[in-house]
Amino acid sequence: MWLITINCSGDAWKRYANDFKAIADKYHSTCVSSKKTPDGQRFMEYKVEDVGDAESFQDECLSLEGFTASFESL
């Protein structure tokens, strides 16, 4: 099991929320945390079973301007 952590600014979320949601829907994942700070930043965590999917999910998130992503083993 892998945990993917994704962060983005409020502006990035406004521009790419639909793209991000489409990416998240592509992978067999479970959102375990989603937080929005008062300044609009987003912090999300997803569990993914397959390491290949975790890598691909991370890479696709990183392709969105203003998004950062990393993953680690659970």
C-alpha positions as CSV (number, residue, x, y, z in Angstrom):
1,M,0.0,0.0,0.0
2,W,1.2,3.5,-0.9
3,L,0.3,6.9,0.3
4,I,0.4,9.8,-2.2
5,T,0.5,13.3,-0.8
6,I,-0.6,16.1,-3.1
7,N,-0.4,19.9,-2.4
8,C,-1.4,22.8,-4.5
9,S,-2.0,26.5,-4.2
10,G,-5.5,28.0,-4.3
11,D,-4.8,29.4,-7.8
12,A,-3.6,26.1,-9.1
13,W,-6.7,24.4,-7.7
14,K,-8.9,26.9,-9.5
15,R,-7.2,26.3,-12.8
16,Y,-6.7,22.5,-12.6
17,A,-9.3,21.1,-10.2
18,N,-11.2,19.3,-13.0
19,D,-7.9,17.9,-14.5
20,F,-6.8,16.7,-11.0
21,K,-10.1,15.0,-10.4
22,A,-9.9,13.2,-13.8
23,I,-6.4,12.0,-12.8
24,A,-7.6,10.8,-9.4
25,D,-10.5,8.9,-11.1
26,K,-8.1,7.0,-13.4
27,Y,-6.4,5.2,-10.5
28,H,-7.8,2.7,-8.0
29,S,-7.3,5.0,-5.1
30,T,-8.9,6.1,-1.8
31,C,-8.9,9.7,-0.6
32,V,-8.0,9.5,3.1
33,S,-7.6,13.2,3.7
34,S,-8.5,16.5,1.9
35,K,-7.9,19.8,3.6
36,K,-8.2,23.4,2.4
37,T,-6.4,26.2,4.3
38,P,-7.9,29.7,4.8
39,D,-5.6,31.0,2.0
40,G,-7.0,28.3,-0.4
41,Q,-4.1,25.8,-0.4
42,R,-5.1,22.2,-0.8
43,F,-3.5,19.2,0.9
44,M,-4.7,15.7,-0.1
45,E,-3.7,12.2,0.6
46,Y,-4.6,9.1,-1.4
47,K,-4.0,5.4,-0.7
48,V,-3.0,3.3,-3.8
49,E,-2.3,-0.4,-3.7
50,D,0.0,-0.7,-6.7
51,V,3.4,1.0,-6.7
52,G,3.2,1.5,-10.5
53,D,-0.1,3.3,-10.1
54,A,1.4,5.4,-7.3
55,E,4.3,6.5,-9.5
56,S,2.0,7.3,-12.4
57,F,-0.5,9.2,-10.2
58,Q,2.4,11.2,-8.8
59,D,3.8,12.0,-12.2
60,E,0.5,13.1,-13.6
61,C,-0.1,15.4,-10.6
62,L,3.3,16.9,-11.1
63,S,2.4,17.7,-14.7
64,L,-0.2,20.2,-13.3
65,E,1.4,23.6,-12.8
66,G,1.4,24.5,-9.1
67,F,1.0,20.9,-7.8
68,T,3.5,19.0,-5.8
69,A,3.2,15.3,-5.1
70,S,5.2,12.5,-3.4
71,F,4.5,9.0,-2.3
72,E,5.7,6.6,0.4
73,S,5.1,3.1,1.5
74,L,2.5,2.4,4.3
